[in-house]
Each structure stands twice: as C-alpha cells, then as structure tokens.
Amino acid sequence: MIKIACQAIVYGNTNLVDDLENILQSMGDIGYHGAELGARFLDADEPEYYIEQLKKNNLELPAIHVGGDFLDRESVANQLEEINATISFAKKLGCRFLYLSGAYREGKTDEDYLHEAALYTEIGKRCAEVGLTLCYHNHDWEFQNNARGISLLLEHVPEKYMKLVPDIGWIAVTGEDPAAFVRAQGDRIAALHFKDFVHDGHPRAFTELGTGITDFRAVFGCVKDRPGEFWITAEQDETSRKPAESAAMNLAFIRTLLV
C-alpha cells in the first residue's frame, strides 16, 4: 500500500515551531496520510504533544529527519548524543524510520565518506536496537564523480544498518537516471522522497511535483507493486506559492501516479 507524506519544509522553516499546529491541520485537510518533520524543529521533551496533534489531524509520522556534519570531528560526540535523543523520541512517536542527510564539503574525499560510513553504521545499529530503520537521504553531491560518494556509503555501511530513502529530484539534477538507481538498489529502497526542479539554466530552482525535470512515473513504476506499506514523501524545499497550495498540488500529482 502506497502512503503519501508531506515534508513540512514546504511551509517554511521559520514557521515549523510556532505554527506547527496549523501546519499539521493543513496537511490533514489536504488529505496526506502522514507528515515528515525535521528533528531540529521538535521538542524531544514533549512527545505527548506531537502524538496528540498528529492524531487530531489523522496523520502518521513515518519518519523524523536528521542531518549532521560528521566531518567536523570535534563535534561528532555531541552530534551522536543528539541523535541518540532523537532515536528515543522517534520511538515514542511511533516512527518506522529515521531519515539521515550527510553534509557537503568542497573536495570531499574517499576518506571522508569512509569516516561517515563508520558513523552511519553505528547510528544504524542504535536505530535497530529499538526497532527503527535508518535510511540515508541523498543530495546531489553523492552522485558526482560517477556516483563515487553514494557507492562508497552503500559498500561500507551494511544494508541491515542503513536502507535508502532516495531523493529523486536531487538524483535527476545530476543527470543520473533515478529509476535506474531505484531498480538497482531493489529492497534497499525503504521509502522515497519526491522533489522536482525547474530546468531553465538554474536546475536548483524548486518547483511543484510534475512541473519540472523529474520522471516520477518511471520511478513509481519501480515500487508500485511493493508488498506492504510503502511511503512516498512530497518534499519541496521552497515555493513561490502559498505553502498549502503547493502541498495540495504535490499530493494531487502523486495521486495521478496511483491510477
């Protein structure tokens, strides 16, 4: 069964703390099955509040999204402590997944990726201990240089400790074929992020799903027959429209793939 979530970023990062109740209500009214939220906007000491708000709006929380610059060696210990707290928090909220993004560094080396891989393995183990699944969310840089970065991560982090939630739009702007990547990774794909970009000489201009360069139908064809529950998240980082309008357009587009 395909379920569709909305990444709250489309409503604007500045609103995600003070206006979260209205944002979740908007997602529920639009008809999403779930919400995806960033850990930095949440208060880990108030799990009951988020459980109440999600339930009130008939929304699930499939994942909490975390980021980190693990190449900043001096801060790694603190970052891991924060992720430990987020793992515990996510478990209380009934999440299935913890989505993790790496950080960009100019001239990122194989050694850098191997350093990250070791840490992602540790984070994946901690997730597995409490019944969560760690999923890696890519940007474009992991697919540069013939996809060297993502290849190293996939090779050096055991699949049992790290699945994938590919960001289809970020793969597309590199010129790679997102559908080919999804097919190649098979069951390591645990969920998907759908993002789209305008290709007008500025490929990083975000746009509503189905109005840009990304071939979502080909990607959807790779996962539509998956058994069990499978989550697709609409993730639009910026919008020139009213956020609820973009969120509604994104859901409507994904629904066209279901028929």
C-alpha positions as CSV (number, residue, x, y, z in Angstrom):
1,M,0.0,0.0,0.0
2,I,1.4,3.4,-1.0
3,K,1.1,6.1,1.6
4,I,1.9,9.7,1.0
5,A,3.5,12.1,3.5
6,C,4.3,15.8,3.3
7,Q,7.7,17.1,4.4
8,A,6.9,20.2,6.5
9,I,9.7,22.2,4.9
10,V,7.3,23.5,2.2
11,Y,5.6,25.6,4.9
12,G,8.8,27.4,5.6
13,N,11.4,26.6,8.3
14,T,10.6,29.8,10.3
15,N,7.1,28.5,10.8
16,L,7.7,25.0,11.9
17,V,7.9,25.7,15.6
18,D,5.5,28.4,16.2
19,D,2.8,27.4,13.7
20,L,3.1,23.6,13.7
21,E,-0.5,23.0,14.8
22,N,-1.8,24.9,11.8
23,I,0.7,23.2,9.5
24,L,-0.4,19.7,10.6
25,Q,-4.0,20.8,10.3
26,S,-3.3,21.9,6.7
27,M,-1.7,18.6,5.8
28,G,-4.6,16.7,7.3
29,D,-7.2,18.9,5.5
30,I,-5.4,18.4,2.2
31,G,-5.5,14.7,2.6
32,Y,-2.0,13.5,3.3
33,H,-1.6,10.2,5.2
34,G,1.4,11.4,7.1
35,A,3.8,14.2,8.0
36,E,7.6,14.2,7.9
37,L,9.3,16.6,10.4
38,G,12.9,17.7,11.0
39,A,14.3,16.9,14.4
40,R,15.7,20.4,14.9
41,F,12.2,21.9,15.0
42,L,10.9,19.5,17.6
43,D,11.0,19.5,21.4
44,A,12.0,16.0,22.4
45,D,10.7,16.6,25.9
46,E,7.1,16.8,24.7
47,P,6.3,13.6,22.8
48,E,2.6,13.6,24.1
49,Y,2.0,17.0,22.4
50,Y,3.1,15.7,19.0
51,I,1.2,12.5,19.4
52,E,-2.0,14.5,20.2
53,Q,-1.5,16.9,17.2
54,L,-0.9,14.1,14.7
55,K,-3.9,12.1,16.0
56,K,-6.2,15.1,15.9
57,N,-5.3,15.6,12.2
58,N,-5.4,11.9,11.3
59,L,-1.7,11.9,10.4
60,E,1.0,9.4,10.9
61,L,4.7,10.2,11.4
62,P,6.6,7.7,9.3
63,A,10.0,9.4,9.9
64,I,11.9,12.2,11.6
65,H,14.7,13.7,9.5
66,V,18.1,14.5,11.0
67,G,21.2,16.0,9.5
68,G,24.8,16.4,10.6
69,D,28.3,17.4,9.6
70,F,30.2,14.4,10.8
71,L,33.3,15.6,9.1
72,D,33.6,18.1,11.9
73,R,35.5,15.7,14.1
74,E,35.3,17.8,17.2
75,S,31.5,17.8,17.3
76,V,30.9,14.2,16.5
77,A,30.4,13.1,20.1
78,N,27.8,15.8,20.7
79,Q,26.0,15.0,17.4
80,L,25.8,11.4,18.3
81,E,24.3,12.3,21.7
82,E,21.7,14.4,20.0
83,I,20.9,11.6,17.5
84,N,20.5,9.2,20.4
85,A,17.9,11.5,21.9
86,T,16.1,11.8,18.6
87,I,16.1,8.0,18.2
88,S,14.4,7.6,21.6
89,F,12.0,10.4,20.8
90,A,11.1,8.9,17.4
91,K,10.4,5.6,19.0
92,K,8.0,7.2,21.4
93,L,6.2,8.9,18.5
94,G,5.8,5.5,16.7
95,C,8.1,6.3,13.8
96,R,9.3,3.5,11.5
97,F,12.3,5.4,10.1
98,L,15.0,7.8,11.0
99,Y,16.0,9.7,7.8
100,L,19.6,11.0,7.8
101,S,21.3,13.5,5.5
102,G,25.0,14.0,5.2
103,A,26.8,17.3,4.8
104,Y,28.5,18.8,1.7
105,R,32.2,19.7,1.8
106,E,34.1,21.1,-1.1
107,G,36.6,18.4,-2.4
108,K,35.0,15.6,-0.3
109,T,37.4,12.6,-0.4
110,D,37.0,8.8,-0.2
111,E,38.4,9.0,3.4
112,D,35.6,11.5,4.3
113,Y,33.0,9.1,3.0
114,L,34.5,6.2,4.8
115,H,34.6,8.2,8.0
116,E,30.9,8.9,7.6
117,A,30.2,5.3,6.7
118,A,31.6,4.1,10.1
119,L,29.4,6.6,11.9
120,Y,26.3,5.7,9.9
121,T,26.9,2.1,10.8
122,E,26.9,3.0,14.4
123,I,23.8,5.1,14.1
124,G,22.1,2.3,12.2
125,K,22.9,-0.2,15.0
126,R,21.4,2.2,17.6
127,C,18.2,2.5,15.5
128,A,17.9,-1.2,15.0
129,E,18.2,-1.8,18.8
130,V,14.9,0.0,19.3
131,G,13.1,-1.2,16.1
132,L,13.8,1.8,13.9
133,T,15.3,1.7,10.4
134,L,18.0,4.2,9.4
135,C,17.5,5.5,5.9
136,Y,20.0,7.7,4.0
137,H,18.7,10.7,2.2
138,N,20.9,11.9,-0.6
139,H,21.5,15.3,-2.2
140,D,23.4,15.8,-5.5
141,W,27.0,15.6,-4.3
142,E,26.9,11.9,-3.5
143,F,26.2,11.3,-7.2
144,Q,29.0,13.5,-8.5
145,N,32.2,11.9,-9.9
146,N,30.3,8.8,-11.2
147,A,28.3,8.5,-8.0
148,R,31.5,7.8,-6.0
149,G,30.1,9.0,-2.7
150,I,26.9,7.0,-2.7
151,S,28.8,4.0,-3.9
152,L,31.2,4.1,-1.0
153,L,28.4,4.6,1.5
154,L,26.5,1.6,0.1
155,E,29.6,-0.6,0.1
156,H,30.8,0.2,3.6
157,V,27.5,0.5,5.6
158,P,25.9,-2.9,5.9
159,E,22.4,-2.9,4.4
160,K,20.9,-4.2,7.7
161,Y,22.0,-1.0,9.4
162,M,21.2,1.5,6.6
163,K,18.5,1.5,4.0
164,L,17.8,4.3,1.5
165,V,15.2,7.0,1.1
166,P,16.4,8.4,-2.3
167,D,15.7,12.0,-3.1
168,I,14.6,11.5,-6.7
169,G,14.9,15.2,-7.7
170,W,18.5,15.5,-6.4
171,I,19.5,12.5,-8.5
172,A,17.8,13.9,-11.6
173,V,19.7,17.2,-11.5
174,T,23.0,15.3,-11.7
175,G,22.0,13.8,-15.0
176,E,21.7,10.3,-13.5
177,D,18.6,8.2,-14.1
178,P,16.7,8.0,-10.8
179,A,14.6,5.0,-11.9
180,A,17.7,3.0,-12.8
181,F,19.1,3.7,-9.4
182,V,15.9,2.6,-7.6
183,R,15.8,-0.6,-9.7
184,A,19.4,-1.3,-9.0
185,Q,19.1,-0.9,-5.2
186,G,16.0,-3.1,-5.0
187,D,14.9,-3.9,-1.5
188,R,17.4,-1.4,0.0
189,I,14.9,1.3,-1.0
190,A,12.8,1.7,2.1
191,A,10.9,4.8,1.0
192,L,11.1,7.7,-1.4
193,H,11.4,11.5,-1.4
194,F,9.8,13.1,-4.4
195,K,11.3,16.5,-5.3
196,D,11.2,18.5,-8.5
197,F,13.4,21.2,-10.1
198,V,12.9,23.7,-12.9
199,H,15.5,23.2,-15.6
200,D,15.9,26.7,-17.0
201,G,19.6,27.1,-16.6
202,H,19.1,27.1,-12.8
203,P,18.4,23.4,-12.0
204,R,18.2,24.1,-8.3
205,A,15.0,26.1,-8.6
206,F,12.5,24.1,-6.7
207,T,9.0,23.5,-8.2
208,E,5.8,21.6,-7.7
209,L,6.0,17.9,-8.5
210,G,5.3,17.1,-12.1
211,T,6.2,20.6,-13.3
212,G,9.9,20.2,-13.6
213,I,12.6,17.8,-15.0
214,T,12.0,14.6,-12.9
215,D,10.4,11.5,-14.4
216,F,8.4,10.4,-11.4
217,R,6.3,7.9,-13.4
218,A,9.3,5.8,-14.2
219,V,10.4,5.8,-10.6
220,F,6.9,5.0,-9.3
221,G,6.8,2.0,-11.7
222,C,9.7,0.5,-9.8
223,V,7.9,0.5,-6.4
224,K,4.2,0.4,-7.2
225,D,3.9,-3.3,-6.6
226,R,5.9,-3.4,-3.4
227,P,4.1,-5.6,-0.8
228,G,3.1,-4.0,2.5
229,E,3.2,-0.3,3.4
230,F,5.5,2.0,1.3
231,W,5.9,5.7,2.0
232,I,6.5,8.5,-0.6
233,T,7.2,11.9,0.8
234,A,6.5,15.1,-1.2
235,E,9.4,17.4,-0.4
236,Q,9.5,20.9,-1.8
237,D,12.1,23.0,-0.1
238,E,10.9,26.4,-1.3
239,T,7.7,27.7,-3.0
240,S,6.6,30.9,-4.6
241,R,3.0,30.0,-4.0
242,K,1.1,29.7,-0.7
243,P,2.6,26.7,1.0
244,A,-0.8,24.9,1.3
245,E,-1.3,25.4,-2.4
246,S,2.0,23.7,-3.3
247,A,1.4,20.9,-0.8
248,A,-2.1,20.3,-2.4
249,M,-0.6,20.3,-5.9
250,N,2.1,17.8,-4.9
251,L,-0.4,15.4,-3.3
252,A,-2.7,15.7,-6.4
253,F,0.2,14.9,-8.7
254,I,1.3,11.8,-6.7
255,R,-2.3,10.6,-6.8
256,T,-2.2,10.7,-10.6
257,L,0.5,8.0,-10.4
258,L,-1.7,5.7,-8.4
259,V,-4.3,5.2,-11.1
